[in-house]
Amino acid sequence: MNDVRLGLVFVLAAGVASGCSLLVGEGLSGGSGGAEDPADANDDAPSVPGNEGGLDGAPPLPPRPREGVYAYVISGKDTLSFGPVTTSYGPTASATVVNREGAGSCFTMTLALRSGYTDAQDFCVREDAIVRTGGRRRQFFQVLSGVDVNTSMVCEPGDVFNVAAPVVGETKTHLCTGKNVESENGESPFSSGGTYRYVGEETIKVGSSDVRVRHFREELTVTGEQTGKNELDWYFAVESGVLVRLVRKVAIVFPRAFETTYAENADLSLVALEPAPLPVDAGSDAAK
């Protein structure tokens, strides 16, 4: 049984490499597996737009989203082959943006996909780019007596996510290393790396507005005790930098423990351009 549980933990650890990776702010989440309150969040810190333009003729900075809780509609599910356990998403989710106290132009975006599943990623503005520096994930599965997995990752020198003037077809390299921490089995390391390509500018309707977005595609390979692929399509608003849409597919195989697999498919679409959480009676699993 311990080998099976160990395999399960390694599989869940690999999922954080999907990058929507994120523990700061609960958004609409809660319940037994909800995210912890951020220790370094500064609710009173002013939002820094980041698109005013640089000094001495420098190019403008890339836009960064305002602080607040943004509402999304979501579809999809995650599935663990051991059990098996399948949990559906929807109809709503949230993304909470919080400026980090004492961290200058850095902020954290936390996705609450469902009850017991939050994914937090840390970003900083560096020169003319918004760069991911790391992330944390907490995911609870109702299997056996219940499994609560906490995973963290560090991205060095940093994954470029958005720039002031992207070029269609331009590709950046993403590389992160991390570890999973689980009380019974200790730590398990992993790494993920791959490409991040600017697809181009598109238009997505948010409410009654047509919003110009920048579409980036991230393709990652997970290595270590587990193997697999993560494919993500990120759509950021040109003007505000807010995440307008995210499509994420994760497929991980751990060869031990009867080849336990973890699969995730999620599709999030922004409800409103301004931060405004949905009411708690919206019927969202993330709100429970």
N, C-alpha and C positions, 0 to 999 in steps of 0.2 A: 504493500500500500504506500510505503514511503517513496518508492521509486516512481509510482504513478503520480503522487503529489508533487514530487520534485520536477518531473517532466512538465506538469501543468504550469508550475511557476515559471520555468524557463520559457515556455511558449508565450505566456502573458508578458514576460519581460520584453520579448522581441517586438511586441506591438507598439511600444512607445516610439520606435524608430519611424513610425508613420508620420511623425512631425506635427500633427495637429495637436506636438505634443504634447498637457498643460496642466497647480494645486492652489493657485491664488484666486480667491473669490469664489463663492458658491454659485453665483448666478441663480438659476432656478433649481439647482440640485439640492438634495438633502437625503434623509433616510440613513440607514445603517452604513452605507458606503459613500456618503457625501464627502466633498472636499473639506479640508480644514480651513479655518480662517487664515489669511495671509499674515505672516509676522512682520513683513516689511512693506505692507501696503500703506500708502499715504492718501487717505480719502480726500484731504484738503489741498493736495498739490494741484497747481494749475495745469491744465492740459497745454502741451506745446504742439501747435499745429505742424511745424516742421516744413512748411512750404512757402515761407516768406521770401526766400532768396538769400544767398550767401553774401558775405562782405567782400568788398573790393572786386566786384565783378565775378565772384565765384558762382557756380551753377546753383539753382535753388535746391533746397533739401527735399527729399521725398516726403510725401504727406504721411502723417501718422494719425491714427484715430483718436477721437476725444474719449475721455474717461466715461464709463457708464456700462450699463447692461443692455446689450443689443439682443433683440428677439429674432428667432429663426423658425422656419418650418423645417422639419427633418423627416426623412424616410430612410429605411434600411434596417440592419440588424447586425449583431455579432453572434458567432456560433463557436462553441467549444466542443470538439468531438468527444471528449470524455464526458460521459453522462448519457447522451449529449445534452448540452444546455444552449438554448437559443433565446436571445432577448431582443425584442423588436424595439425600434426607435420611433419616437413621434407621439403626437403630431408636432410638438414644439421642442425647441432647445434654446440655449442661450450662449452668448460669448460676453465675458466680463473683461473690460479693459481697465487696468489700474496702473497709475504711475508709481514707480518704485522710489521710496523715500531715500534721499541721499545718493541716488544713482544717476543724477543728471537727466539726460534725455532718454532714459530707459523705461520700459513698461512691460507688463505681463498681460497676456491674453489667455483667458481660461475658457475652454469649451465645456459645457455641461451637456452631455449627449443623452444621458438617461440617469435614473436613480442609481447611485453607486458608481458613476463613471464620469470623472473629470480629467481633462487633459490641458495642462498649463504650459505655455511656452514663453520664454523670456526674449525680449528684443531690445536693441539699443540703436540709436542713430549714430552712425560713424561716417564722417565726411559726407558723401552724397548718397549713402545707402542705409537702409534699415536691415540690421543683421540679427539673426537668431543666435543667441549665446548658449542656450540650453533649455531644459524643460523638465517637468515632472508629471507623472500620471498616477492616478489612483483608480483602481478598478476592482469591484466586488462581484464575485460569482457565487450563486447559491448552489454549490456543489459540495458533496461530502458534508462536512460540518460548516461549510462556508469558507471561502478563500478571499482574503483581502490583500491585494498586491500593490506595493508602492515601488515605483520605478523612477529613476532620475537619469538625465543625460547631460553631457557637456559637449558643445560644438566649438572646436578650435581650428583655425583662428576665428571662426564665426561663419555662419551660412547667410550669404546675401539673399534677402527676400524681395526687396523693392528698392528701386533707384529712381533718381529724379528724371532721367531720360533714358529709359531702356531701349535696346535695339532688338528688333524682331529677329529671332533665331539665336540670339546670344545665349550662351550656356555657362552656368557657374557650377562649381563643384561643391557638393554638400558632404560633410563628414562629421559624424557624431559618435561618441563612445559613451557607454552608460553601464548601469548596474541595476539589478533588481534586488530588493531587500524583502525577505519574508521570514517571519519569526522562527519557523521550524527548520528551514533549510539554509538560512544565511544568505550570502550574496552570490549572484551569478552575473558575470560581465557579458556584454555584447557590443557589437559595433554595427553601424549602418552607413552606407555611403552611396553616392550616385550623382545624378545630374539634375539641374534645375534650369529650365529653359523658358525664355520669354516667347510665348506663342503669338501675342499681339493684342491690340485693343479691340474690345467688343462692346456691345450694349446689352444690358440686362434690365428688365423692368422691375422696379421695386415700388410696390403700391401703384400709384398712378404716374410715377416718374420713370423716364428712360435714363439709366445711369451708365455712364462710360466707365468701363472697367479694364484693368490690365490682367491678362490671363497668363499665369505661370504654371508649368507642368513639372512636377517633381517625381523622379523615378529612383527608388532606393533599393539596394540589395542588403539583406540582413545576413551577417555571418557570425560564427561562434558556435555555441552549443545548439543553436537552431538555424535554420535556413529559410529564406523566403523573399518575398517581394512586397514593396509598398508603392502604390501609385496614387498621386494626389494632384488634383487640379485646383489651384488657388485663383480666386478672382477678387482683386482689390479695386475699390473705387478710385478713379484717377484723381478726383478733387479732394477727397477726405481721407483716403487710405484705409477706410473701414473694409473688413472682409464682407463681400457681398454674397459669395457662394464658395462652397468647398465640397468637392467630390473626392472621397477617399476609399481606396480598396486595399485591404491587407490580407495576405495569405502566408501563414507561417507553418512550417512542419518541424516537429521535434522528433528525431528518429527513435529515441528511447520512449519508454512508457507507452508501448503499443502504437507508436507513431501518432501521438496526439497532435491535433491540428487546431489552429485558431484562424478564423476568417471574420473579416469585418467589411461591411459595405455601408457607407453613409453619404447622404446628399443633403446639405444644408443650404437654405436660401434665405437671405435677409428679408425681414418683414417691413422695417422702416429704417430710414437713413439716420434718424436721431436715436440716441439711446433711450429706450423705454421698455422696461420688462413687461412681459405679458402677465395678466392676472393669474393668481394661483389656481383659479378654477378653469383654466384654459384647456384642461384635459391632458396636459403633457406628462409623460412619464418622468421627465426631468424635474417636474414641479412637485413630485411626491416626496 
